[in-house]
Amino acid sequence: MPKGKVFVVGVGPGSAGWVSAHVRDLVLSADILVGWEQDFKPVKNLVKSQQIYLQECHNYLEIPGKAALEAETSGATVVVLKTGDPLVAPAGLEGVLKTFEGFDISIVPGISTVQLAAAKAGVSLTDSAIITYHPLPHDGGSDLRKKRKRILKAIENGLHVIVLTGVRQMPRQTAQFLIDQGIDPSTACIVFENLGLPEERFTNGCLNEVVSQSFNWKSVMIIL
């Protein structure tokens, strides 16, 4: 039996209103859905009889492999859900593509908080560096060090910096690092929280102000 099709789809920043019609059709017609609890929230009303493979902290690496094994033997269609846009998602595509190697894979973009933040700040993605941190690093800090170097290089090159934050790297930590590296504490920045959701809000300020503030882990920081 031939291997089934796999769609890696963006489900937007968290609200059903940002899920595209194409993605809705794919979710409805899927045999298998794969994702974290957060990924399922925007499409929860579309989950009917599909087989669910839910990723959690203790099994997030194994679950896609189990779905791949099932699809390989049954020819099922798999939809892998990614909050935001799979081309911007912090965990990246490499692991998903490797897991489903040999399948007919399609990637379907979605609206991400990075795009929403850039639009609200009035900055072009062409003139920006996008920084995303791996959500569950097990690398001794190499990802963090690499991304911090990219931030400094982007600022040096005169680019805006859009930082998709996470539980291990909040805006205040990014701001403190930049100040420690000699970046002007008065450098303007905006922090957006819960973009695309009813509780959305933003805070205008500078690096020196961000250092002393706490923000939701679902935030995007733009350094102007």
Order of alpha helices (4+ residues) and beta strands (2+ residues): beta-alpha-beta-alpha-beta-alpha-beta-alpha-beta-alpha-beta-alpha-beta-alpha-beta-beta-alpha-beta
